[in-house]
Structure formats: structure tokens, C-alpha cells
């Protein structure tokens, strides 16, 4: 029930006259009885021109009939109608009218008049359409892009994504964005949050996604942030910003696999070269070692003879012997000089998991040929070890080759047993430990230290073994400030333990 009207009638008239909206009052057949000045401004018709004429004079004749039918059906039920009509101005130009028609019901319950109020919304509509068109265009471009794109709100909820991103949902699980962002955060540490705080874009960061039982996948990711003005009504006078994160991810697994194959090939070639040099050093060191013994004995014998004869004659013999000794020593020096230098290699921070993974990949053929099963137990996270990558890889490859050989030797003696290599890595306070177990012949406890001596071998020399493998491995480990030893309590085969320090100071 409305309150009693105390306002004089002319106030109502003045309010309608001065309203900014185009207002018209019609009879029940939509014939115009009154039009206010704003109506004149919007339509271009003077009041006198339109009074007595039907409101349909404003129709541009393109609004579908259904719209008018709905309009009139609503009015017949004595309900207000609101909608958009395409109108024609007096000068013939077109405009879009946002119109509200309200029936005026008399004391007998009959519709006596209609009150029409409208405004020109052509420009607003044009802008709205433009925004819609741009949105549709952006969405189709985003959808067609061969890069996974997704937009996350402040709570990390995906508010927009594209087809490529949807494909990733099938591949990486329900929330690929959260997987990729977690890996990015892990990789970048504090730099991620400071980039977010300063709204600095993150460009081309490669992340590796590892899933159990599947090959690793690589993605080149980029992140940028942007703020959006909150469009809700309560933010009208107090602008509120919403923060969004835009993540793009392009799969580069194939490229990475190619790069990896090239890297492994060159590492393999480098190791081959290193092993060739090592075997040459081994051979020459062997020759020097073999010659040094008899030469020392000969020298001692000559000194003894000299003392016994106390300078009586036989100078020719002395000269001949001295010459032989001098020539022999010169020959030894020549041999030593022929020993190739070990390649100088830069010391860099290494992840031993990666070094060992490379070694396993390069030894795949040998492991398959020997029917060896590899059980690989890398530590989740390892601190970096400062080291020479190729030397350490060569050392681990040597240990793995020893294990394969020990299992092959055992196979020759026994018919059925499981040939397994177990490889573990573990992080300790100041070092990283690598344990390599095999199920081969094993090394008796009494040889635990002897096997690290040069030229000591547990295998037949016929197969070209000089017994330098473990001694060279120890040489590499010691040069890295680490320790290598065998577990005397391990009975299944052989367990080699290598400890490498995480800092230059060595293991405490
Ligand atoms: P019409 O012959 O006028 O009507 C089309 C259909 O509407 C008919 O088939 C019929 O079912 C229904 N209809 C028409 N008149 C009535 C009626 N009196 N009672 C019941 N049903 C009816 N139209 C515009 O295009 N632009 C405007 O800005 C506009 N402003 C209006 C303001 C008011 C206050 C009112 C009451 C109407 C307004 N109209 C406006 C509607 C206009 O009166 C016409 O209905 C419309 O323009 C279609 O005109 P027409 O000649 O194509 O068809």
C-alpha cells in the first residue's frame, strides 16, 4: 500500500518534464498522448508531431514480430515489459532503445494508459558487442594455440583454459597447472615468490615431470601475472583488484630426448676416450712397475758386487753394467713420459643421481646382454657434489662393469641365480653415499683392502686384466676427497660403497 500523496500534481508533471529518460504516455491502443522533452531529444520528433500517432512510428521494422507479441502478451496481463527495440529517429537514423512499458490501471481494473520510458543504448550495445567479439576472438586464438594455456585465480583455481591444456588433464592428471607450478616453485625457490610479488614475468623455464612407470616429460613454462578490476557492484566506488596468474606450457619432451641422446653420445665418446687413455696409462704403469722391480734388484746387485771387488780391475765390466743400468732407467723415464695425461676437467656441482642415470643409460646394452636386472633407488633429493663429471661417470661405469663381469663369471659356474644390480643414493650431513650391490662372485673379506692395490686382480689375467680397475676407481674417489670401500658383511655378491663430500673440505 503506497503512502498518501501530499505532493501537488504539478510536481509530478515537472518531474516527468525534466526527466532525463524519454517518457511517453499512450492510450490503451499505444497512441501517443504525451511525450516529454527528453523523448524529443532522443527521437528527434517534436511533441506536437507525435501526439495522436501510434508508438509504432518509432519502429525501424527490423525487430522480430515475436518480440512485439511477447511485449503485448505481457502488457495484456497488466505486467510491465522491458526489452530492446530497434527504433528509427525522425531523420531516419537507427538507434537501439532500452524500453520499459508499464500499464496504468484505472479504478475499474482496466488498462487505461501505458507509460513508456526508454533511452538510447546504441553506444553501450556497440561496446558490449565489441568486448564480446574480442573475447570470442581471443578464446578462439587461445584455443587454437599449440601451447597449453590456463588462467588461475588467487586460490589457484583454473578460471580459463584451452584445448591443449585440457589434453594435459588427460595426461598429467586433474590439475596439470598445480603440478607444473609446484615443480617451478621447487626449481626457482624464493625467486618464484619474489617474481610474483613484483609482478615480473617468468620466461622459458624448463620443468621435468616424472610419473611412475612413464617416460619423463619436459615442458617449457612461462608465467605472468595481471590484475583485473573487480566488476561486482560493491566494488563500484571502492575499486578492488583481482589477481590472476597466466601459465603457458609447451611440451618439449621430443626436443629434450634428442638433446639427451646427443649429450649421452658425446659423453659416451668422452668416456671412451678417457677409458682408452686410462687403459694406456694402465699398460704403461704396468710395464714400468714390472721393470722397476728387476731393475732395482739389478742395481742392488751391482752395488754389492762393486763393494766386494773394492775397485780391482774389470773396469770394462763396470762400465758395461753402469751403461746398461743408465739405459734401463732412461728407458723407464721414456715410458713414464709416454704416459698420457689425464684430461683436465672442470670441477662443477653435480647431482649424483643424474650422473648415475647417465651411466645406467650408457650401460643399458651391456646390462641387457648379461641379463642383469637393475634396481635403482635414488634418494628423492641430493645435495650437489663438486666433481669432475666425466671422471666420476667413468669411475661408476667401471664399478658397474666389474659387477656385470662378476655376475657373468658366477654364471659360468652356476646355472640359475638372479643377476641383480642394486644402486642406492643417499644424502648425509656432509657427503652423498652411493652403494652398488651385485649378486656376482663377490670378493673374499681378506682381499677387502688388497683389491684396491694396483695390479691385484681376482680374475684371470688371460682376459686382459691388469687389476687396475678398482685402484683407478679409488684414485678418482680420493682425488674428490671421498672414500671407497667394500662391505665385508655382504654375502650375496659384492657391495661397493662410495662416499663423496658435498663441500670442498672433504668428509669429516
Ligand atoms: P502492430 O500492428 O502495432 O502490432 C504487432 C503485434 O502487436 C500485433 O500482431 C498484436 O498482436 C500486438 N499489438 C499491437 N497493438 C496492440 C494492442 N494495443 N493491444 C494488444 N496487442 C497489440 N514499438 C516500437 O517499435 N518502438 C517503440 O519505441 C515503442 N514504444 C512503445 C511505447 C508504448 C507505451 C507502447 C504501449 C508501445 C510501444 N511500441 C513501440 C509498440 C508499438 O505500439 C507497436 O506494437 C510496435 O511498434 C509494432 O508495430 P507494428 O506496426 O509492426 O505492429
Boltz pocket constraint, residues with backbone or C-beta under 6 A from the ligand:
constraints:
  - pocket:
      binder: B
      contacts: [[A, 24], [A, 25], [A, 26], [A, 27], [A, 28], [A, 29], [A, 30], [A, 54], [A, 55], [A, 56], [A, 57], [A, 58], [A, 59], [A, 60], [A, 63], [A, 65], [A, 68], [A, 69], [A, 72], [A, 76], [A, 85], [A, 86], [A, 87], [A, 97], [A, 99], [A, 101], [A, 114], [A, 115], [A, 116], [A, 118]]
      max_distance: 6.0
